Amino acid sequence: MSKKVILAINPGSTSTKIALFQSNDLEFLKNIKHPSEELDKFDHIIDQFQFRKEVILRELKDAHINILTIQAVVGRGGLVKPIASGVYGINERLKEDLRAGIQGEHASNLGGLIADDLASHIPGAIALIADPVVVDELDPVARYAGHPNFERKSIFHALNQKAIARMHALAIGKRYEDINLIIAHLGGGISVGAHRKGKVVDVNQALDGEGPFSPERSGTLPAGDLVRMCFSGKYAEEDIHKMITGKGGFVAYLGTNNAYEVDQRILAGDEEAKSVQEAMAYQVSKEIGAMWVALDGQVDAILITGGIAYNKNFVDYIKRKTDHIAPIGVYPGEDEMHALAKNALMVLEGEIEMSVYE
């Protein structure tokens, strides 16, 4: 069987990652950094579309890559409406919702738009997104927030969590759809998901205000104190949003969002850094316990992934708190580019059908 040529695109807040694959084999990888002076020219993220597309094309040209050989272009899915897990062909409705940012403005919204534009100039190529952060498979009971004006939302690291779940299932000789897992993604944001036989039936809303605090997010805050702060007259709405996402967690306590730097400070004897890191690990452990309840105590494994999974002390703390629940597997890092390409490959090889965004 001939190898499939796949281009994966993953726009982040200050960078754009691109990768070219020959089926499962990585042929080219580039993390394109965007200095703030370049991005500050744009009022909105969506306005960066042409700029980022041209940067990608220039990098591919400089690497002597013939884009006409590409069979699929897969972009990181953005904040579209809640959808089931899967690989989606990019249609007009999806592009409209990516442009509008119907659940928020985020760099990942550009992934599908750029993928579609590039594929439209390559004869026979298809444009896709895969497992965006808005994958929603919550049980009905998990949607209740406590007041009819509010509903819990599913916004989490779906791409990496699903990829790690399938990798683990393959490693133990089982199907993802036949096992129950708790997966903790530990990165700039933290999400802890309850995976019941292939569906994430409960997960903290990791984007803007639920679950454990993280290197740059505040997680769940005391609601009454938050309300009083909002109406104190001291803060604008933008200030509160930044306090929750971007300037919370490690940033607020320790002045950095770099988990490695925090660990180095601990090794140098910084007791405050040690206390804050331990508190974050404590909150992750509590969230794992909550997901054990969501799965009725039937858990085949707890999987720890993301960049902070490289931190042995952090992982060891979680193990001490939770290893009585189920065996623990550690999958450090997050290879979103491989995950994107693997999803595209499954479509190209007919293993799964392309879903339709409606």
C-alpha positions in Angstrom: 0.0 0.0 0.0 1.4 3.4 -1.0 2.1 5.9 1.8 -0.3 8.8 2.3 1.1 12.3 2.3 -0.5 14.4 5.1 0.1 18.0 6.2 -0.8 18.8 9.8 -1.3 22.4 11.0 -1.5 23.4 14.6 -1.8 27.2 15.3 -1.1 28.3 18.8 -1.2 31.7 20.5 2.4 32.7 19.6 3.4 29.9 17.1 2.3 27.7 14.3 3.4 24.1 14.1 3.4 22.3 10.8 4.4 18.7 10.1 4.5 16.6 6.9 3.9 12.8 7.3 4.3 9.9 4.9 1.6 7.8 6.5 2.9 7.4 10.1 6.4 8.6 9.3 7.3 12.2 10.2 9.2 13.7 7.3 9.2 17.4 8.2 8.4 19.4 11.4 8.6 23.1 12.0 7.5 25.2 15.0 7.2 28.7 13.5 7.5 31.4 16.2 5.5 34.6 15.9 7.0 37.5 17.8 4.5 39.7 19.5 5.3 42.7 17.2 4.1 40.6 14.3 0.8 39.5 15.9 0.1 42.9 17.6 -0.7 44.3 14.1 -4.0 42.3 14.1 -7.0 43.3 16.2 -8.5 39.8 16.2 -7.0 36.3 15.8 -9.1 35.6 12.8 -7.4 38.6 11.1 -4.1 36.6 11.2 -5.4 34.1 8.6 -3.5 35.4 5.6 -0.4 36.1 7.5 -0.1 32.6 9.0 -1.0 30.9 5.7 1.7 32.7 3.9 4.3 31.9 6.6 3.3 28.2 6.2 3.6 28.3 2.4 7.0 30.0 2.7 8.3 27.3 5.1 7.1 24.5 2.9 8.8 26.1 -0.1 12.1 26.6 1.8 12.0 22.9 2.7 11.5 22.0 -1.0 8.2 20.3 -0.3 6.0 19.9 -3.3 2.6 20.6 -1.9 0.8 19.0 -4.9 1.8 15.6 -3.5 -0.3 16.2 -0.3 -3.4 14.1 0.0 -4.9 15.5 3.2 -4.5 18.7 5.1 -5.6 18.4 8.7 -5.9 21.4 11.1 -6.3 21.7 14.8 -10.0 22.1 15.5 -11.1 25.3 17.1 -14.0 26.5 19.3 -16.9 25.4 17.1 -20.2 24.1 18.5 -20.1 21.0 20.7 -19.6 17.9 18.5 -19.0 14.2 18.9 -15.4 12.9 18.7 -14.2 12.2 15.2 -12.6 13.5 12.0 -14.6 16.2 10.2 -14.5 17.3 6.6 -14.3 21.1 6.4 -17.5 22.4 4.9 -19.0 25.9 4.7 -20.9 25.7 8.0 -17.8 24.7 9.8 -15.8 27.5 8.3 -18.6 30.0 9.2 -18.4 28.9 12.9 -14.6 29.0 12.9 -14.6 32.5 11.6 -17.3 33.6 14.0 -15.6 31.9 17.0 -19.0 30.9 18.3 -17.5 29.6 21.6 -14.6 32.0 21.8 -11.6 33.5 20.0 -8.7 31.1 19.9 -5.7 30.5 17.5 -6.9 27.0 16.9 -9.8 28.4 15.0 -7.4 29.2 12.2 -6.3 25.6 11.8 -9.4 24.4 9.9 -9.5 27.6 7.8 -5.9 27.4 6.7 -6.2 23.6 6.0 -9.3 24.2 3.8 -7.6 27.0 1.9 -4.4 25.0 1.2 -6.3 21.8 0.2 -8.5 23.8 -2.2 -5.4 24.5 -4.3 -4.2 20.9 -4.4 -6.1 18.6 -6.8 -7.7 15.7 -5.0 -6.7 16.8 -1.5 -9.1 16.7 1.4 -9.3 19.2 4.3 -10.1 18.0 7.8 -10.1 18.8 11.5 -9.9 16.1 14.2 -11.1 15.9 17.8 -11.3 19.6 18.5 -11.3 20.9 22.1 -15.2 21.1 22.0 -15.7 17.3 21.7 -18.8 16.7 23.8 -19.8 13.3 25.0 -21.0 14.2 28.5 -23.6 12.2 30.3 -26.8 14.2 30.8 -26.3 14.2 34.6 -22.8 15.7 34.1 -24.3 18.8 32.4 -26.0 20.2 35.5 -24.2 23.1 37.1 -26.6 23.9 39.9 -28.8 26.7 38.3 -30.8 26.7 35.1 -29.0 29.7 33.8 -25.7 27.7 33.7 -24.7 24.4 32.1 -21.4 22.6 32.4 -19.5 22.5 29.1 -17.1 20.0 27.6 -14.0 21.9 26.6 -10.8 20.0 27.1 -7.7 18.5 25.5 -9.7 16.1 23.4 -7.1 15.5 20.7 -4.3 14.3 23.1 -6.6 12.5 25.5 -8.2 10.5 22.7 -4.8 9.7 21.1 -3.3 8.6 24.4 -6.4 6.5 25.2 -6.1 4.6 21.9 -2.3 4.2 22.3 -2.8 2.7 25.8 -5.6 0.4 24.6 -3.4 -0.9 21.8 -0.5 -1.4 24.2 -2.7 -3.7 26.4 -4.3 -5.5 23.5 -7.8 -4.1 24.0 -10.1 -1.7 22.1 -10.5 1.8 23.5 -14.3 1.2 23.2 -14.1 -1.7 25.6 -12.2 -0.1 28.6 -12.7 2.7 31.2 -10.0 5.2 31.7 -9.3 8.3 33.7 -6.9 10.6 31.8 -5.2 13.7 33.3 -3.7 16.0 30.7 -1.2 18.3 32.5 -0.1 21.3 30.5 -0.7 25.0 30.4 -4.2 24.0 31.1 -5.3 20.9 32.9 -8.1 18.6 32.0 -9.1 15.3 33.7 -11.6 13.1 31.8 -13.6 10.1 32.5 -13.5 7.8 29.5 -16.3 5.2 29.5 -15.9 2.7 26.7 -14.8 5.2 24.1 -16.7 8.3 25.3 -15.6 11.1 27.6 -18.7 11.1 29.9 -17.4 13.8 32.3 -14.5 16.2 32.3 -13.7 19.6 33.8 -14.1 22.6 31.6 -10.4 23.3 31.2 -10.5 26.5 29.2 -11.9 29.1 31.6 -12.7 28.1 35.1 -13.3 24.6 36.3 -11.2 21.9 37.9 -7.6 22.1 39.1 -5.6 25.3 38.8 -2.7 25.0 36.2 0.4 26.9 35.3 -1.7 29.8 33.9 -5.4 29.1 34.8 -7.1 29.5 38.1 -9.5 26.5 37.9 -12.5 26.5 40.1 -12.7 29.7 42.3 -14.9 30.4 45.3 -18.1 31.7 43.5 -19.1 34.2 46.1 -15.7 35.8 46.3 -15.5 36.0 42.5 -18.9 37.7 42.3 -17.9 40.3 44.9 -14.6 40.9 43.1 -16.5 41.4 39.8 -18.7 44.2 41.3 -16.0 45.8 43.5 -15.3 48.4 40.9 -11.6 47.6 41.0 -11.5 45.3 37.9 -12.7 45.5 34.3 -14.3 42.4 32.7 -11.1 41.8 30.8 -9.1 41.8 34.0 -11.3 39.1 35.5 -11.0 37.0 32.4 -7.2 37.3 32.5 -7.2 36.4 36.2 -9.1 33.2 35.3 -7.2 32.3 32.1 -3.7 33.5 31.4 -2.7 35.1 34.7 -4.0 32.5 37.2 -2.3 29.4 38.7 1.5 29.5 38.7 1.5 32.9 37.0 -0.5 34.4 39.9 1.3 32.6 42.7 4.9 32.5 41.4 5.1 34.9 38.4 5.8 32.2 35.8 3.9 29.7 33.7 6.9 27.6 33.2 6.4 24.3 35.2 10.1 23.3 34.7 11.2 26.6 36.2 9.0 26.0 39.2 10.5 22.6 39.7 14.0 24.1 39.5 13.1 26.6 42.2 11.9 23.8 44.4 15.2 21.9 43.9 16.9 25.1 45.0 14.9 25.2 48.2 12.0 27.5 47.4 9.3 26.5 49.9 6.6 28.7 48.4 7.1 27.1 45.0 7.0 23.6 46.6 3.7 24.4 48.4 2.0 25.8 45.2 3.1 22.8 43.1 1.9 20.4 45.7 -1.4 22.2 45.9 -1.8 21.8 42.1 -1.0 18.1 42.3 -3.4 17.8 45.2 -6.2 19.3 43.1 -5.4 17.1 40.1 -5.6 14.1 42.5 -9.0 15.2 43.8 -10.3 15.6 40.2 -9.1 12.0 39.4 -11.1 10.9 42.5 -14.2 12.7 41.1 -13.9 10.9 37.8 -13.6 7.5 39.6 -17.1 8.3 40.9 -18.3 9.3 37.4 -17.2 5.8 36.2 -18.9 4.0 39.1 -15.6 2.9 40.5 -14.9 0.8 37.3 -11.6 2.0 36.1 -9.1 0.0 34.1 -6.3 2.6 34.3 -5.3 6.1 35.2 -3.2 7.8 32.5 -1.1 10.9 33.1 0.0 12.9 30.0 1.0 16.4 28.9 4.2 18.3 29.5 4.1 18.3 33.3 4.0 14.4 33.2 7.8 14.7 32.8 8.0 16.0 36.4 8.6 12.9 38.5 7.8 14.6 41.8 4.5 15.9 40.5 3.6 12.5 39.1 4.7 10.7 42.2 2.4 12.8 44.4 -0.6 11.9 42.2 0.4 8.2 42.3 0.5 8.3 46.2 -3.0 9.8 46.2 -4.6 7.7 43.6 -2.8 4.4 42.9 -5.3 2.5 45.0 -8.0 3.4 42.3 -6.4 1.7 39.3 -3.0 1.0 37.7 -1.3 4.2 36.6 0.4 4.8 33.2 2.5 7.8 32.4 2.7 9.1 28.8 4.7 12.4 29.0 4.3 15.2 26.5 1.7 15.7 23.9 2.3 14.8 20.3 -0.6 16.6 18.7 1.0 16.6 15.3 1.1 12.8 15.2 -2.4 12.6 16.6 -3.7 14.9 13.8 -1.9 12.9 11.1 -3.1 9.6 12.5 -6.7 10.7 12.4 -6.3 11.9 8.8 -4.6 8.6 7.9 -7.5 6.6 9.3 -9.8 8.5 6.9 -7.5 8.1 3.9 -7.2 4.4 4.5 -10.9 3.9 5.1 -10.6 2.8 8.7 -13.1 5.4 9.7 -15.6 7.5 7.9 -15.3 11.3 7.7 -17.9 13.0 9.9 -20.1 15.8 8.7 -20.3 19.1 10.7 -23.9 20.3 10.8 
